[in-house]
């Protein structure tokens, strides 16, 4: 029964994460993107520490843990959120949400390259299908490289830098609670983003004050506290309960709810290439991430043990 409760929680997290693409698009459209992103991620990090302090899970990092967390925050928070915020100002939330669904595949490629993870036939097919799906979306049916927008390119960079951070996180995850790691990464990374915002967007904080409305602040706090802080904590906790492979399958729902959110709240059109690309990416992630193979092998082991 506990497993089903975890599945329900993961489903709800994917709904929130998918809709958060729309929320982020609204925020970076109404405020200067880097500044509002830095403030939003800092709010999320402080929320994580508040929640962890309640359950007494906060502690100082060791020297080794700090350097891994510091490097991971540069990729996972600074680079990822920087490219994401800039990218969403130049492309649609629909494209952004679908391209972000490539994260498990890029993580797999890096794991094969740097961690010695074996490349199987199913993974190879999955990688090919996943990248074909992204190509189908970003070319927008033009069959020309010129059809790729700069925004789509920035989103791809944001996903790539996040994938790099996952490799770093894996190096230290066995000694550090991933929820606490998330809080440290968010706070450290957000401070860098705020400094970058002060340099690139001198009027950023003034714009936050001038353009503020009640609805925008509601979206801001929902994105920072619920989607980013609570969402990541619940997802990391679910990994500990049912395993990374089964939890990663739910990531496939993220692009779908990003599509729904963009359609309902931004009025963006969902075209044939979006649906077709989405199906290719889902199939690619299921095969390429190794999730299907891992679950199949686990069930075989249980069967033999029984």
C-alpha positions in Angstrom: 0.0 0.0 0.0 2.9 2.3 0.8 4.2 1.9 -2.8 1.0 3.1 -4.3 1.0 6.1 -2.0 4.5 6.9 -3.3 3.2 6.5 -6.9 0.4 9.0 -6.2 2.9 11.5 -4.7 5.1 11.1 -7.8 2.2 11.6 -10.1 1.2 14.9 -8.3 4.8 16.1 -8.3 4.9 15.6 -12.1 1.7 17.6 -12.5 3.2 20.4 -10.5 6.6 20.3 -12.3 4.9 20.3 -15.7 2.8 23.3 -14.7 5.9 25.0 -13.3 7.2 25.4 -16.8 4.2 27.6 -17.6 4.7 29.4 -14.2 8.4 30.0 -15.0 7.5 31.3 -18.5 5.1 33.8 -17.0 7.6 35.0 -14.5 10.5 35.5 -16.9 8.2 37.3 -19.3 7.0 39.8 -16.7 10.3 40.3 -14.9 13.9 40.4 -15.9 14.7 36.6 -16.2 18.0 36.1 -14.4 17.0 38.4 -11.4 13.6 36.8 -10.8 15.1 33.3 -11.2 17.8 34.0 -8.6 15.3 35.3 -6.1 12.9 32.4 -6.8 15.6 29.7 -6.3 16.8 31.4 -3.1 13.3 31.3 -1.8 13.1 27.6 -2.7 16.4 26.9 -0.9 15.3 28.7 2.2 12.0 26.8 2.2 13.9 23.5 2.0 16.1 24.4 5.0 13.0 25.5 6.9 11.2 22.2 6.3 14.4 20.1 7.0 15.0 22.1 10.3 11.5 21.1 11.4 12.4 17.4 11.0 15.9 18.0 12.3 17.8 17.0 9.2 20.0 20.1 8.8 23.8 19.7 9.4 27.0 21.3 8.2 28.8 19.8 5.2 32.2 18.1 5.4 35.0 19.7 3.3 34.7 17.0 0.6 30.9 17.3 0.5 31.1 21.0 0.2 33.2 21.0 -3.0 31.0 18.4 -4.7 27.9 20.4 -3.7 29.5 23.6 -4.8 30.4 22.2 -8.3 26.9 20.6 -8.6 25.3 23.9 -7.7 27.2 25.7 -10.5 25.8 23.2 -13.0 22.4 22.3 -11.5 21.4 25.8 -10.3 23.5 28.5 -11.9 23.9 27.2 -15.4 20.7 25.2 -15.6 18.4 28.0 -14.3 20.3 30.7 -16.2 19.9 29.0 -19.6 16.3 27.9 -18.7 15.2 31.5 -17.8 16.9 33.0 -20.9 15.6 30.2 -23.1 11.9 30.5 -22.0 12.0 34.2 -23.0 12.8 33.2 -26.6 10.8 30.0 -27.1 7.4 28.6 -26.1 6.6 26.8 -22.9 5.5 23.9 -25.0 8.9 23.5 -26.7 10.7 24.1 -23.4 8.7 21.5 -21.5 9.2 18.9 -24.2 12.9 19.5 -24.5 13.4 19.3 -20.8 12.0 15.8 -21.0 15.4 14.8 -22.5 17.1 15.1 -19.1 17.2 11.3 -18.3 18.7 10.6 -21.8 21.5 13.2 -21.5 22.2 11.9 -18.0 22.5 8.4 -19.4 25.0 9.6 -22.1 27.2 11.2 -19.4 27.0 8.1 -17.2 28.1 5.9 -20.1 31.0 8.4 -20.9 32.2 9.0 -17.3 30.9 6.4 -15.0 31.4 3.3 -17.2 27.7 2.5 -17.5 27.3 -0.1 -20.3 25.6 0.9 -23.6 23.1 -1.8 -24.5 21.1 -2.2 -27.7 17.9 -1.0 -26.0 19.7 2.1 -24.7 21.1 2.9 -28.1 17.6 2.7 -29.7 16.2 4.8 -26.9 18.9 7.5 -27.4 18.2 7.6 -31.1 14.4 7.9 -30.6 14.8 10.6 -27.9 17.0 12.9 -29.9 14.8 12.3 -33.0 11.9 13.5 -30.9 13.7 16.7 -29.9 14.8 17.3 -33.5 11.2 16.9 -34.7 10.0 19.5 -32.2 12.7 22.2 -32.5 12.8 22.1 -36.3 9.0 23.0 -36.1 8.2 21.0 -39.2 10.5 23.2 -41.4 13.1 20.4 -42.0 15.7 23.0 -41.8 18.4 23.7 -39.2 17.4 27.4 -39.5 14.1 26.4 -37.9 15.8 26.0 -34.5 15.3 29.0 -32.3 17.9 30.4 -29.9 15.5 29.7 -27.1 15.4 26.0 -27.9 19.2 25.9 -27.9 19.3 27.5 -24.5 16.8 25.0 -23.1 19.0 22.2 -24.5 22.0 23.7 -22.7 20.0 24.0 -19.5 19.1 20.3 -19.6 22.8 19.3 -20.5 24.2 21.3 -17.5 21.6 19.7 -15.2 22.6 16.2 -16.5 26.3 17.0 -15.6 25.2 17.9 -12.1 23.5 14.6 -11.7 26.8 12.8 -12.3 28.4 15.0 -9.6 25.5 14.5 -7.2 25.9 10.7 -7.6 29.5 10.9 -6.3 28.4 12.3 -2.9 24.8 11.0 -2.5 25.9 8.0 -0.5 27.0 10.2 2.4 24.7 13.2 2.2 20.9 13.3 2.4 19.8 14.4 -1.1 17.2 16.7 0.4 19.8 18.6 2.4 22.1 18.6 -0.7 19.2 20.2 -2.7 18.8 22.9 -0.1 22.6 23.8 -0.1 22.7 23.7 -3.9 19.8 26.1 -4.2 21.1 28.6 -1.7 24.6 28.6 -3.1 23.5 28.7 -6.7 20.9 31.3 -6.2 23.5 33.8 -4.7 25.5 33.4 -7.9 22.4 34.0 -10.0 21.5 37.1 -8.1 25.1 38.5 -8.6 24.8 37.7 -12.4 21.5 39.4 -12.4 22.9 42.6 -10.8 25.6 42.7 -13.5 23.5 41.8 -16.5 20.2 43.4 -15.4 20.9 46.5 -13.2 17.2 47.4 -13.1 16.2 43.8 -12.2 15.2 44.4 -8.6 13.5 47.7 -9.5 11.5 45.8 -12.2 10.4 43.3 -9.6 8.9 46.0 -7.5 7.4 48.0 -10.4 5.8 45.1 -12.2 4.5 43.2 -9.2 0.8 42.1 -9.0 -0.9 39.8 -6.5 -1.4 37.1 -9.2 2.3 37.2 -10.2 3.4 36.8 -6.5 1.0 33.9 -6.1 2.6 32.2 -9.2 6.1 33.1 -7.8 5.5 31.5 -4.4 3.8 28.5 -5.9 6.8 28.0 -8.2 9.4 28.5 -5.6 7.9 26.9 -2.5 5.7 24.1 -3.9 7.2 23.1 -7.3 10.9 23.7 -6.6 11.3 23.1 -2.9 8.6 20.6 -1.9 8.6 19.0 -5.3 12.3 18.1 -5.2 12.1 17.0 -1.6 9.2 14.6 -2.4 10.9 13.3 -5.5 14.2 12.6 -3.7 12.3 10.8 -0.9 10.5 8.7 -3.5 13.8 7.6 -5.0 14.8 6.2 -1.6 11.5 4.3 -1.3 11.0 2.7 -4.8 14.4 3.2 -6.5 15.7 5.6 -9.1 14.6 3.5 -12.1 10.9 3.3 -11.2 10.8 7.0 -10.0 12.4 8.1 -13.3 9.6 6.6 -15.3 7.3 9.3 -13.8 9.5 12.0 -15.4 7.8 11.1 -18.7 4.7 12.7 -17.4 6.5 16.1 -16.9 6.5 17.1 -20.6 2.8 16.1 -20.9 1.7 18.4 -18.1 3.9 21.1 -19.5 2.0 20.8 -22.8 -1.4 21.0 -20.9 -0.3 24.0 -18.9 1.0 25.9 -21.9 -2.3 25.2 -23.7 -4.6 26.1 -20.8 -2.8 29.1 -19.3 -0.8 30.6 -22.2 -3.0 29.7 -25.1 -0.2 28.0 -27.0 -1.1 25.7 -29.8 -0.3 22.0 -29.5 0.6 20.8 -33.0 1.2 17.4 -34.6 5.0 17.7 -34.3 4.6 18.3 -30.5 2.6 15.2 -30.0 4.8 13.0 -32.2 8.0 14.4 -30.7 6.5 13.8 -27.2 5.8 10.2 -28.0 9.3 9.7 -29.4 10.9 11.3 -26.3 8.8 9.2 -23.9 9.7 5.9 -25.7 13.4 7.1 -25.9 13.6 7.8 -22.2 12.0 4.5 -21.1 14.5 2.6 -23.3 17.5 4.9 -23.2 17.6 5.5 -19.4 17.7 1.8 -18.7 14.5 2.0 -16.7 12.8 -0.8 -18.6 15.8 -3.1 -18.4 16.3 -2.4 -14.7 12.7 -3.1 -13.8 12.7 -6.3 -15.9 15.9 -7.5 -14.3 14.5 -6.7 -10.8 11.4 -8.7 -11.4 13.4 -11.6 -12.8 15.5 -11.6 -9.7 12.5 -11.6 -7.5 11.0 -14.5 -9.5 14.1 -16.6 -9.2 14.4 -15.8 -5.5 10.8 -16.9 -5.0 
